[in-house]
């Protein structure tokens, strides 16, 4: 099947912006029938751990290289290291 499949009238809604009436008719996921919600099991639920705060910070290249050399999770390891420093004070 080609990526250039012709659109049908059913697809026309995707080519326009939502109006206020569209937003007024919209339902929250909780209002949908269970079978519909069950069709999307990968939807994220509430966060289980405290929310972290996104920040922008400038670090020395050698510091970043050190933590990145440990593989994925390098930002978490920086966070843990900073927490240790705080606990020691």
C-alpha positions as CSV (number, residue, x, y, z in Angstrom):
1,X,0.0,0.0,0.0
2,X,1.3,3.4,-0.9
3,X,1.9,6.2,1.5
4,X,0.0,8.4,-0.9
5,X,-3.3,6.7,-0.2
6,X,-6.2,9.1,-1.2
7,X,-8.0,10.5,1.7
8,X,-11.7,9.8,2.2
9,X,-14.4,12.1,3.5
10,X,-13.9,10.3,6.9
11,X,-10.3,11.7,6.9
12,X,-11.3,15.3,6.1
13,X,-11.5,16.2,9.8
14,X,-7.7,15.7,10.1
15,X,-7.1,18.5,7.6
16,X,-8.8,21.3,9.6
17,X,-8.2,23.0,12.9
18,X,-10.6,22.3,15.8
19,X,-13.3,24.8,16.4
20,X,-14.7,25.7,19.8
21,X,-17.7,23.4,19.0
22,X,-15.2,20.5,18.5
23,X,-13.6,21.2,21.9
24,X,-17.0,21.5,23.5
25,X,-17.9,18.0,22.2
26,X,-14.6,16.4,23.2
27,X,-14.6,13.9,26.1
28,X,-12.0,13.1,28.7
29,X,-10.5,9.6,28.4
30,X,-12.4,8.7,31.6
31,X,-15.7,9.3,29.9
32,X,-15.0,6.8,27.1
33,X,-16.3,3.2,27.3
34,X,-13.9,0.8,29.0
35,X,-13.4,-1.1,25.7
36,X,-12.1,2.0,24.0
37,X,-9.8,2.8,26.9
38,X,-8.5,-0.8,26.9
39,X,-7.6,-0.5,23.3
40,X,-4.9,2.0,24.3
41,X,-3.1,0.2,27.1
42,X,0.2,2.1,26.7
43,X,-1.3,5.4,27.8
44,X,0.7,6.8,30.7
45,X,-0.9,6.9,34.1
46,X,-0.2,9.3,36.9
47,X,3.5,9.8,37.7
48,X,4.5,7.4,40.5
49,X,7.6,9.3,41.8
50,X,7.9,13.0,42.6
51,X,8.1,15.2,39.5
52,X,11.6,16.5,38.7
53,X,12.1,20.1,37.6
54,X,13.5,20.6,34.1
55,X,16.5,23.1,34.2
56,X,19.2,24.2,31.9
57,X,22.6,24.1,33.4
58,X,26.1,24.6,31.9
59,X,28.6,21.9,33.0
60,X,32.3,21.4,32.1
61,X,32.8,19.2,29.1
62,X,34.8,16.7,31.2
63,X,32.0,16.4,33.8
64,X,29.4,15.6,31.1
65,X,31.8,13.2,29.4
66,X,32.4,11.4,32.7
67,X,28.7,10.8,33.4
68,X,27.8,10.0,29.7
69,X,30.6,7.4,29.6
70,X,28.5,5.4,32.1
71,X,25.8,5.0,29.5
72,X,22.1,5.8,29.7
73,X,20.9,7.4,32.9
74,X,23.7,9.9,33.1
75,X,21.4,12.7,34.1
76,X,20.0,10.6,36.9
77,X,23.5,9.9,38.1
78,X,24.3,13.6,38.1
79,X,21.2,14.1,40.2
80,X,22.2,11.3,42.6
81,X,25.7,12.8,43.0
82,X,24.3,16.2,43.8
83,X,22.0,14.7,46.4
84,X,24.9,13.0,48.1
85,X,26.8,16.3,48.2
86,X,23.8,17.9,49.8
87,X,23.4,15.1,52.4
88,X,27.0,15.4,53.4
89,X,26.7,19.1,54.2
